[in-house]
């Protein structure tokens, strides 16, 4: 119970509802647009283009911000094209690409902590996009074009650039701070040590392995496995056992919540199915809004809200029944378990290192 209390310990000062409301207000724009034109299969790409562009915003003068966000958006468009281009291909291509993207993201720490964080954001988006592409590819009644997914991503990122321009004009063309001050902003280069390289390679192998299991064995809803693994795994070697446990608990709670919510449209047809689908899309946005608000309230609850919102949007096109929900939770457990196995050596090494320091002193 003591360990559980630490995992779910709350920090009331960490709640930021104004930031969450701003996110919801902006996210409603692509939601309404895709509702109006009837192409909801591109909504997730637009939302993540918007969200990740906001997270990658370095602050400062508008020219500096626009150039950096544009560069990030171009990289994101390339990652989106790769994910949706291979999502419906033979399983070897997604495995190879997942390994390469995850390894590159892990090694990007050599170019500074800020670039490392941005690379990890794109890494997470790549895994989600591959899962979404695979899901849409196996849906007979929904067409998804790679170029349209790339355009949706770019549109979401462009929306953030436009909003920052409007804010810059309204506030008298003054420099603005980084939107999320809690994210690291350092750009000084770092030396790649052997443990960091090994940990990056291990993460890449873990993600590639979960993609191979999900796509190679053609598991029903198997893409929940790599999504759970990337959510559950910590991004760096230095994070401790508590953060690892919070990520794992959040991934499991979010997956179970999403699986239960996805049971609602089971057996529905026609206008009622359409209404339920629209309602679940709004629920997913509200979950993501809560994630933005409670990021520093509790990390486990934050991960749960992120996982639930994303998994709902990824799997809405797929039919739901009790067997489907069983598979979803099962593969989530497997993916989170693989993530835990990858995190254990780093947690043990960090604990050993912290325990050894007093002896050297």
Steps between C-alpha positions, in 0.01 A plus 500: 500500500790734569635442150154554345458823695827624353393408147170689532613779731337829398658843474205746491731787405581321175153544345481749211143536374554820292757315286260207462212725392722666239592157363134394482397823327767455233443124460131561428599672173628187319226291663223719358675533163529123450144449623384750238688338209443143618861380522546419867773246418739796467408657835773332707775619264372858520469489880851369547639748250345776708591354840861411419562832327388671821730278706792570266446878514827645639362845583682828430450726201241406241754442222699266722188312606357470149823370350549237771138384493510483119811284509337273758183484288701393195664220697159400633357496148781266395435270797126506419565411136726213603251362754195509275699392196611173662211442742321276251811333355670173589580484871877518451489861386323636811741299718806642325362854505398477868851390594664779298271780622523394866878461486543839333274662760701347784834611356378854427598596857844570352350815341361640826222422742247713314555317171489171690154585638376600154635177352323295767173679422535402135597147603176463698300644211663254256392200709145637531485579127614149401228355722239733350616421145478127569152543648372704205659263248292213636175697496312433177275807514755771580760632255818660628755668272855562615515845340178601677635384837816704439289800403291462817817489714642807324166678537498440875855633535417799277202580720733541798733724297204719403381520860847602622503773233163633618622493862820682397297779335251529787777526760683778317757286316687416815696183564307223669623230739493133415133385522591205723773638723534160670654342190881522477635762262872422497667470160859434605639180355571201720735207477343166420613263772495125463203452740293756307576329168416157640177628655398667172569177311304300757197730469520473121514120516203494740281716275607308188425174682148606600431619144627164367274307736196716424532516122699185425254275685204710378363522853150636542546860623866412545618856431391583856816314606759742354283797603494373860874433489592851379270656762630281781871529424695787648689714248831517685728288713501746790134475593437299815280209594211722618462674164525163325223357719284808437537466123414131518196555725379785279526291183296219655232726648465694174471183293233350724301826496525523120397136458190553714403817314546330163236246602233770481465497118490117487190385317392852402420595139398797292442837658540366854845363418594837346381685811690266734816532289480880509445487874805279555714737292395781734573278800849435361562874467380556855736228624790665318396835648512347848844360421621851422349626826631229735849449356656606831213388725592133465709340226314166507161668450651715225625190315160335548314795346741518206479125435120490524446799270744380236381138498139610459588711196720228350248219540164669436479362143534143630191302609475425871378198692607320814762291318648814340521668841671192639762512226555872551565463872710186448733663246521809718616285789756332275629832365517658844676189632760521226546867585547409865767243412686764302476751785621266773872503413502881487316528832738253666802680356369839617431363848843341516662823386316713756584252774866495404554875510516540880764226518724685256459823694 
